[in-house]
Amino acid sequence: MVILIAGDTHTGKTLLAQKLLEKYRYPYLSIDHLKMGLIRSGLCELSAESDEAELTDYLWPIVREMVKTCIENAQNMIVEGCYIPFGWEKDFTTEYIRQIKYVCLIFGEEYIRHNFRDILKFENVIEQRPAAGLTVEDLCRTNEYNLRQCRSRNYDYILIDKEYRIDAEI
């Protein structure tokens, strides 16, 4: 089984991956770690500040093939990151898709507006990262987009709208 955890920045993808790792003992891949390894090694021309679409176009083919390799070898893995594109399933046959569990973490607008300070406060709970100039409006816009995409594609998602509570049940 491969678990894909997608979602916008700050939604808790890495935290959920950590909880699942502890519960199931599946290894996990942070796409951010892959990104930074490729950038710091000089093996790609991108930077941490590159456009998200450009990063997704570069990183997803690598991650996609890693997922296929895990499935072909009957191995388990958790993959988390914001670089899992909507439409990811078109890259896999039905046999692969049966072995993939996808979930997208989404903040509701009300949650963002009432808890923005806490969202920023806990941004480094698992990984240390510099503040990115995130705004309430940006976070509302991108999470609303993700919600529309998940609903239109019948994807599984976790809507965080009242309180932040994510269980390690996928």
KOLSEMAR-537841 format. One record per atom (N, C-alpha, C): residue number from 1; x, y, z; atom name; residue in one letter. Coordinates in steps of 0.05 Angstrom, whole numbers, padded with zeros to 5 digits. Atoms other than C-alpha are relative to their C-alpha. Layout:
<recs>
     k        x        y        z    a   r
   NUM        X        Y        Z   CA   a
...
</recs>
This chain:
<recs>
     k        x        y        z    a   r
     1    00017   -00024    00000    N   m
     1    00000    00000    00000   CA   m
     1    00018    00025    00000    C   m
     2   -00013   -00026    00000    N   v
     2    00024    00070   -00017   CA   v
     2   -00021    00020    00007    C   v
     3    00018   -00021   -00009    N   i
     3   -00009    00128    00019   CA   i
     3    00011    00026   -00010    C   i
     4   -00007   -00026    00010    N   l
     4   -00007    00195   -00017   CA   l
     4   -00014    00021    00017    C   l
     5    00012   -00021   -00016    N   i
     5   -00018    00255    00029   CA   i
     5    00006    00027   -00014    C   i
     6   -00003   -00026    00014    N   a
     6   -00030    00320   -00009   CA   a
     6   -00013    00022    00016    C   a
     7    00012   -00023   -00013    N   g
     7   -00053    00389    00011   CA   g
     7    00017    00024   -00003    C   g
     8   -00014   -00026    00001    N   d
     8   -00033    00461    00014   CA   d
     8    00020    00002    00023    C   d
     9   -00019   -00005   -00021    N   t
     9    00023    00488    00056   CA   t
     9   -00013    00003    00027    C   t
    10    00008   -00003   -00028    N   h
    10    00015    00486    00131   CA   h
    10   -00024   -00017    00009    C   h
    11    00024    00015   -00008    N   t
    11   -00043    00436    00131   CA   t
    11    00006   -00024    00018    C   t
    12   -00007    00022   -00018    N   g
    12   -00005    00382    00169   CA   g
    12    00007   -00025   -00014    C   g
    13   -00007    00024    00015    N   k
    13    00017    00334    00115   CA   k
    13    00023   -00016    00014    C   k
    14   -00023    00013   -00013    N   t
    14    00083    00319    00149   CA   t
    14   -00008   -00011    00027    C   t
    15    00009    00010   -00026    N   l
    15    00050    00312    00217   CA   l
    15   -00016   -00026   -00003    C   l
    16    00015    00024    00005    N   l
    16    00000    00262    00189   CA   l
    16    00018   -00023   -00009    C   l
    17   -00019    00021    00009    N   a
    17    00056    00224    00154   CA   a
    17    00015   -00012    00024    C   a
    18   -00015    00009   -00024    N   q
    18    00094    00220    00220   CA   q
    18   -00018   -00018    00017    C   q
    19    00019    00016   -00016    N   k
    19    00032    00194    00257   CA   k
    19   -00004   -00027   -00014    C   k
    20    00004    00025    00014    N   l
    20    00021    00141    00203   CA   l
    20    00025   -00017    00001    C   l
    21   -00025    00015   -00003    N   l
    21    00094    00121    00205   CA   l
    21    00001   -00014    00027    C   l
    22   -00001    00011   -00027    N   e
    22    00089    00111    00280   CA   e
    22   -00021   -00022    00003    C   e
    23    00021    00020   -00003    N   k
    23    00024    00072    00274   CA   k
    23    00005   -00025   -00017    C   k
    24   -00003    00022    00019    N   y
    24    00038    00028    00213   CA   y
    24    00028   -00010   -00005    C   y
    25   -00029    00006    00005    N   r
    25    00114    00029    00211   CA   r
    25    00007    00000   -00029    C   r
    26   -00007   -00003    00028    N   y
    26    00112    00047    00138   CA   y
    26    00021    00022   -00003    C   y
    27   -00019   -00022    00005    N   p
    27    00171    00088    00114   CA   p
    27   -00015    00023   -00014    C   p
    28    00013   -00022    00015    N   y
    28    00154    00157    00088   CA   y
    28    00020    00017   -00014    C   y
    29   -00016   -00018    00017    N   l
    29    00180    00203    00035   CA   l
    29   -00012    00027    00001    C   l
    30    00008   -00028    00002    N   s
    30    00175    00278    00043   CA   s
    30    00009    00010   -00028    C   s
    31   -00008   -00010    00026    N   i
    31    00174    00307   -00027   CA   i
    31    00017    00025    00004    C   i
    32   -00017   -00023   -00006    N   d
    32    00203    00370    00004   CA   d
    32    00029   -00008    00005    C   d
    33   -00027    00009   -00004    N   h
    33    00264    00330    00026   CA   h
    33    00013   -00008   -00027    C   h
    34   -00010    00007    00027    N   l
    34    00271    00302   -00045   CA   l
    34    00007    00026   -00015    C   l
    35   -00004   -00026    00014    N   k
    35    00264    00373   -00073   CA   k
    35    00026    00013    00010    C   k
    36   -00023   -00013   -00010    N   m
    36    00317    00401   -00027   CA   m
    36    00026   -00016   -00005    C   m
    37   -00024    00016    00007    N   g
    37    00365    00343   -00040   CA   g
    37    00008    00005   -00028    C   g
    38   -00006   -00005    00028    N   l
    38    00360    00354   -00114   CA   l
    38    00011    00028   -00004    C   l
    39   -00009   -00027    00002    N   i
    39    00369    00429   -00107   CA   i
    39    00027    00004    00012    C   i
    40   -00026   -00003   -00013    N   r
    40    00426    00427   -00057   CA   r
    40    00023   -00015   -00013    C   r
    41   -00021    00016    00014    N   s
    41    00463    00374   -00097   CA   s
    41    00008    00012   -00026    C   s
    42   -00006   -00013    00026    N   g
    42    00461    00418   -00159   CA   g
    42   -00009   -00018   -00023    C   g
    43    00009    00018    00021    N   l
    43    00427    00362   -00198   CA   l
    43   -00024    00010   -00016    C   l
    44    00022   -00012    00015    N   c
    44    00371    00407   -00221   CA   c
    44    00004    00031    00001    C   c
    45   -00003   -00029    00002    N   e
    45    00365    00480   -00241   CA   e
    45   -00020    00015    00017    C   e
    46    00020   -00013   -00015    N   l
    46    00307    00494   -00195   CA   l
    46    00011    00010    00027    C   l
    47   -00007   -00009   -00027    N   s
    47    00309    00530   -00128   CA   s
    47   -00025   -00003    00018    C   s
    48    00022    00003   -00019    N   a
    48    00266    00528   -00065   CA   a
    48   -00021    00021   -00006    C   a
    49    00019   -00021    00007    N   e
    49    00233    00592   -00091   CA   e
    49   -00012   -00003   -00027    C   e
    50    00012    00005    00027    N   s
    50    00215    00563   -00159   CA   s
    50   -00030   -00002    00002    C   s
    51    00029    00002    00002    N   d
    51    00142    00564   -00180   CA   d
    51   -00009   -00028    00007    C   d
    52    00010    00026   -00009    N   e
    52    00101    00508   -00149   CA   e
    52   -00006   -00018   -00024    C   e
    53    00006    00017    00024    N   a
    53    00077    00484   -00218   CA   a
    53    00025   -00011   -00012    C   a
    54   -00025    00009    00011    N   e
    54    00148    00481   -00243   CA   e
    54    00013   -00022    00017    C   e
    55   -00011    00020   -00018    N   l
    55    00170    00442   -00182   CA   l
    55   -00016   -00026   -00002    C   l
    56    00017    00024    00003    N   t
    56    00110    00394   -00189   CA   t
    56    00008   -00014   -00026    C   t
    57   -00007    00013    00025    N   d
    57    00127    00382   -00262   CA   d
    57    00027   -00015    00001    C   d
    58   -00026    00012   -00002    N   y
    58    00198    00365   -00243   CA   y
    58    00000   -00024    00019    C   y
    59   -00001    00020   -00022    N   l
    59    00186    00325   -00179   CA   l
    59   -00019   -00024   -00004    C   l
    60    00020    00021    00002    N   w
    60    00122    00286   -00195   CA   w
    60    00009   -00024   -00016    C   w
    61   -00009    00024    00014    N   p
    61    00152    00241   -00249   CA   p
    61    00019   -00018    00015    C   p
    62   -00018    00016   -00016    N   i
    62    00206    00219   -00201   CA   i
    62   -00016   -00015    00022    C   i
    63    00016    00012   -00021    N   v
    63    00157    00207   -00144   CA   v
    63   -00019   -00021   -00011    C   v
    64    00018    00019    00014    N   r
    64    00108    00172   -00191   CA   r
    64    00014   -00027   -00004    C   r
    65   -00014    00024    00006    N   e
    65    00160    00122   -00211   CA   e
    65    00009   -00014    00025    C   e
    66   -00006    00012   -00026    N   m
    66    00181    00111   -00139   CA   m
    66   -00024   -00015    00011    C   m
    67    00025    00013   -00008    N   v
    67    00108    00095   -00123   CA   v
    67   -00004   -00026   -00015    C   v
    68    00003    00025    00016    N   k
    68    00105    00045   -00180   CA   k
    68    00019   -00021    00009    C   k
    69   -00020    00019   -00008    N   t
    69    00169    00012   -00157   CA   t
    69   -00008   -00013    00027    C   t
    70    00010    00011   -00026    N   c
    70    00141    00004   -00086   CA   c
    70   -00022   -00020   -00004    C   c
    71    00023    00018    00005    N   i
    71    00077   -00027   -00111   CA   i
    71    00010   -00025   -00014    C   i
    72   -00010    00024    00014    N   e
    72    00114   -00074   -00159   CA   e
    72    00015   -00019    00019    C   e
    73   -00015    00016   -00019    N   n
    73    00156   -00098   -00100   CA   n
    73   -00016   -00006    00025    C   n
    74    00018    00006   -00023    N   a
    74    00096   -00105   -00053   CA   a
    74    00010    00013    00026    C   a
    75   -00010   -00015   -00023    N   q
    75    00125   -00052   -00007   CA   q
    75   -00020    00022    00007    C   q
    76    00017   -00022   -00010    N   n
    76    00090    00001    00034   CA   n
    76    00016    00026    00002    C   n
    77   -00014   -00026   -00003    N   m
    77    00106    00075    00034   CA   m
    77   -00021    00022    00003    C   m
    78    00016   -00024   -00003    N   i
    78    00076    00141    00055   CA   i
    78    00015    00022   -00015    C   i
    79   -00012   -00023    00015    N   v
    79    00089    00200    00008   CA   v
    79   -00016    00024    00006    C   v
    80    00014   -00025   -00007    N   e
    80    00072    00270    00030   CA   e
    80    00013    00024   -00013    C   e
    81   -00011   -00025    00011    N   g
    81    00078    00337   -00003   CA   g
    81   -00021    00014   -00017    C   g
    82    00019   -00016    00016    N   c
    82    00043    00392   -00040   CA   c
    82    00006   -00003   -00030    C   c
    83   -00007    00003    00028    N   y
    83    00074    00369   -00106   CA   y
    83   -00013   -00025   -00012    C   y
    84    00016    00021    00012    N   i
    84    00024    00313   -00118   CA   i
    84   -00022    00013   -00016    C   i
    85    00019   -00016    00016    N   p
    85   -00017    00340   -00176   CA   p
    85   -00028   -00012    00000    C   p
    86    00026    00010    00005    N   f
    86   -00091    00336   -00184   CA   f
    86    00000   -00014   -00027    C   f
    87   -00001    00016    00024    N   g
    87   -00102    00283   -00237   CA   g
    87    00022   -00021    00002    C   g
    88   -00022    00019   -00004    N   w
    88   -00046    00240   -00207   CA   w
    88   -00007   -00028   -00010    C   w
    89    00008    00028    00006    N   e
    89   -00087    00177   -00220   CA   e
    89    00003   -00007   -00030    C   e
    90   -00003    00006    00029    N   k
    90   -00080    00184   -00296   CA   k
    90    00027   -00012   -00006    C   k
    91   -00027    00011    00003    N   d
    91   -00008    00163   -00287   CA   d
    91    00003   -00029    00008    C   d
    92   -00001    00027   -00010    N   f
    92   -00027    00095   -00260   CA   f
    92   -00022   -00017   -00013    C   f
    93    00021    00019    00009    N   t
    93   -00064    00033   -00285   CA   t
    93   -00017   -00006    00024    C   t
    94    00019    00009   -00021    N   t
    94   -00122    00005   -00246   CA   t
    94    00013   -00017    00021    C   t
    95   -00014    00018   -00019    N   e
    95   -00077   -00047   -00215   CA   e
    95    00017    00016    00020    C   e
    96   -00015   -00017   -00018    N   y
    96   -00032    00007   -00186   CA   y
    96   -00019    00015    00018    C   y
    97    00018   -00017   -00016    N   i
    97   -00090    00050   -00163   CA   i
    97   -00013   -00016    00023    C   i
    98    00011    00017   -00022    N   r
    98   -00118   -00008   -00122   CA   r
    98    00019   -00001    00024    C   r
    99   -00020    00000   -00022    N   q
    99   -00054   -00003   -00081   CA   q
    99    00008    00027    00010    C   q
   100   -00005   -00027   -00008    N   i
   100   -00056    00072   -00071   CA   i
   100   -00023    00011    00015    C   i
   101    00020   -00015   -00015    N   k
   101   -00094    00110   -00018   CA   k
   101    00008    00029    00000    C   k
   102   -00005   -00029    00003    N   y
   102   -00098    00185   -00031   CA   y
   102   -00018    00015    00020    C   y
   103    00016   -00018   -00016    N   v
   103   -00120    00238    00018   CA   v
   103    00012    00028   -00002    C   v
   104   -00008   -00027    00002    N   c
   104   -00117    00313    00014   CA   c
   104   -00009    00015    00026    C   c
   105    00007   -00015   -00024    N   l
   105   -00115    00357    00077   CA   l
   105   -00007    00028   -00009    C   l
   106    00011   -00026    00008    N   i
   106   -00156    00421    00070   CA   i
   106   -00010    00015    00024    C   i
   107    00010   -00019   -00020    N   f
   107   -00167    00480    00116   CA   f
   107   -00026    00013   -00011    C   f
   108    00023   -00016    00007    N   g
   108   -00237    00510    00114   CA   g
   108    00006    00029    00005    C   g
   109   -00004   -00028   -00003    N   e
   109   -00241    00585    00107   CA   e
   109   -00004    00010    00028    C   e
   110    00005   -00009   -00027    N   e
   110   -00271    00595    00175   CA   e
   110    00023   -00008    00019    C   e
   111   -00022    00009   -00017    N   y
   111   -00216    00554    00207   CA   y
   111    00024    00018   -00005    C   y
   112   -00023   -00017    00006    N   i
   112   -00162    00595    00171   CA   i
   112   -00003    00027    00013    C   i
   113    00004   -00028   -00010    N   r
   113   -00193    00662    00191   CA   r
   113    00001    00001    00031    C   r
   114    00000    00000   -00029    N   h
   114   -00201    00642    00264   CA   h
   114    00025   -00011    00013    C   h
   115   -00024    00013   -00011    N   n
   115   -00136    00604    00272   CA   n
   115    00026    00005   -00014    C   n
   116   -00024   -00006    00016    N   f
   116   -00085    00637    00227   CA   f
   116    00025    00001    00017    C   f
   117   -00024   -00003   -00017    N   r
   117   -00038    00654    00284   CA   r
   117    00010   -00028    00009    C   r
   118   -00008    00027   -00008    N   d
   118   -00039    00581    00308   CA   d
   118    00012   -00015   -00024    C   d
   119   -00010    00013    00024    N   i
   119   -00028    00557    00236   CA   i
   119    00030    00007   -00003    C   i
   120   -00028   -00008    00002    N   l
   120    00036    00598    00234   CA   l
   120    00017   -00009    00024    C   l
   121   -00014    00008   -00025    N   k
   121    00054    00581    00306   CA   k
   121    00010   -00029   -00002    C   k
   122   -00007    00029    00002    N   f
   122    00055    00506    00290   CA   f
   122    00013   -00008   -00026    C   f
   123   -00011    00007    00026    N   e
   123    00087    00510    00222   CA   e
   123    00026   -00017    00002    C   e
   124   -00026    00015   -00003    N   n
   124    00152    00480    00249   CA   n
   124   -00002   -00023    00019    C   n
   125    00004    00021   -00020    N   v
   125    00122    00425    00292   CA   v
   125    00016   -00025   -00007    C   v
   126   -00015    00023    00008    N   i
   126    00157    00371    00251   CA   i
   126    00026    00008   -00015    C   i
   127   -00023   -00009    00015    N   e
   127    00203    00406    00201   CA   e
   127    00005    00030    00005    C   e
   128   -00008   -00028   -00004    N   q
   128    00241    00471    00211   CA   q
   128    00001    00013   -00028    C   q
   129    00000   -00014    00026    N   r
   129    00228    00520    00155   CA   r
   129   -00004    00030    00006    C   r
   130    00003   -00029   -00003    N   p
   130    00232    00595    00147   CA   p
   130   -00028    00009   -00007    C   p
   131    00027   -00012    00006    N   a
   131    00168    00637    00147   CA   a
   131    00000    00007   -00030    C   a
   132    00001   -00004    00029    N   a
   132    00144    00643    00075   CA   a
   132   -00017    00023   -00008    C   a
   133    00017   -00023    00007    N   g
   133    00103    00707    00078   CA   g
   133   -00029   -00008   -00006    C   g
   134    00027    00010    00004    N   l
   134    00038    00668    00080   CA   l
   134   -00021    00019    00010    C   l
   135    00022   -00018   -00008    N   t
   135   -00026    00709    00082   CA   t
   135   -00026   -00016    00003    C   t
   136    00026    00013   -00003    N   v
   136   -00096    00691    00104   CA   v
   136   -00014   -00003   -00027    C   v
   137    00014    00001    00026    N   e
   137   -00123    00708    00035   CA   e
   137    00012   -00021   -00019    C   e
   138   -00013    00021    00017    N   d
   138   -00072    00664   -00001   CA   d
   138   -00008   -00028    00009    C   d
   139    00006    00026   -00011    N   l
   139   -00086    00606    00045   CA   l
   139   -00030   -00007   -00005    C   l
   140    00029    00005    00006    N   c
   140   -00162    00614    00037   CA   c
   140   -00004   -00007   -00029    C   c
   141    00003    00004    00029    N   r
   141   -00156    00617   -00039   CA   r
   141    00010   -00028   -00008    C   r
   142   -00012    00026    00009    N   t
   142   -00111    00556   -00047   CA   t
   142   -00015   -00024    00013    C   t
   143    00015    00022   -00013    N   n
   143   -00150    00513    00003   CA   n
   143   -00027   -00003   -00013    C   n
   144    00026    00002    00013    N   e
   144   -00216    00530   -00030   CA   e
   144    00003   -00013   -00028    C   e
   145   -00006    00013    00026    N   y
   145   -00186    00511   -00098   CA   y
   145    00004   -00030    00004    C   y
   146   -00005    00029   -00005    N   n
   146   -00162    00444   -00068   CA   n
   146   -00026   -00014    00007    C   n
   147    00026    00012   -00007    N   l
   147   -00231    00431   -00039   CA   l
   147   -00017   -00005   -00025    C   l
   148    00015    00003    00025    N   r
   148   -00264    00443   -00107   CA   r
   148    00011   -00023   -00017    C   r
   149   -00013    00022    00016    N   q
   149   -00214    00397   -00141   CA   q
   149   -00006   -00027    00012    C   q
   150    00006    00026   -00013    N   c
   150   -00224    00341   -00090   CA   c
   150   -00029   -00008   -00005    C   c
   151    00028    00007    00004    N   r
   151   -00299    00345   -00095   CA   r
   151   -00006   -00007   -00029    C   r
   152    00005    00006    00028    N   s
   152   -00300    00347   -00171   CA   s
   152    00012   -00026   -00010    C   s
   153   -00014    00024    00008    N   r
   153   -00253    00288   -00175   CA   r
   153   -00007   -00024    00018    C   r
   154    00008    00020   -00019    N   n
   154   -00285    00248   -00119   CA   n
   154    00024   -00011    00016    C   n
   155   -00023    00007   -00016    N   y
   155   -00219    00247   -00080   CA   y
   155   -00008    00000    00029    C   y
   156    00003   -00001   -00029    N   d
   156   -00216    00231   -00007   CA   d
   156    00015    00025    00010    C   d
   157   -00013   -00023   -00012    N   y
   157   -00201    00292    00035   CA   y
   157   -00009    00003    00029    C   y
   158    00007   -00007   -00028    N   i
   158   -00200    00315    00107   CA   i
   158   -00003    00030    00001    C   i
   159    00006   -00028   -00003    N   l
   159   -00233    00382    00117   CA   l
   159    00003    00008    00029    C   l
   160   -00005   -00010   -00027    N   i
   160   -00206    00418    00177   CA   i
   160   -00015    00027    00002    C   i
   161    00016   -00024    00001    N   d
   161   -00261    00468    00191   CA   d
   161   -00008    00010    00028    C   d
   162    00007   -00009   -00027    N   k
   162   -00275    00471    00266   CA   k
   162    00024    00000    00019    C   k
   163   -00024    00003   -00017    N   e
   163   -00215    00444    00303   CA   e
   163    00020   -00017   -00015    C   e
   164   -00021    00016    00013    N   y
   164   -00149    00415    00282   CA   y
   164    00002   -00026    00014    C   y
   165   -00002    00027   -00011    N   r
   165   -00155    00341    00294   CA   r
   165    00002   -00019   -00023    C   r
   166   -00005    00020    00021    N   i
   166   -00125    00290    00248   CA   i
   166    00009   -00026    00013    C   i
   167   -00007    00026   -00011    N   d
   167   -00124    00217    00268   CA   d
   167    00016   -00015   -00020    C   d
   168   -00017    00017    00017    N   a
   168   -00076    00166    00241   CA   a
   168   -00017   -00023   -00011    C   a
   169    00018    00020    00012    N   e
   169   -00134    00129    00208   CA   e
   169   -00003    00007   -00030    C   e
   170    00003   -00005    00028    N   i
   170   -00129    00126    00133   CA   i
   170   -00011   -00025   -00013    C   i
</recs>
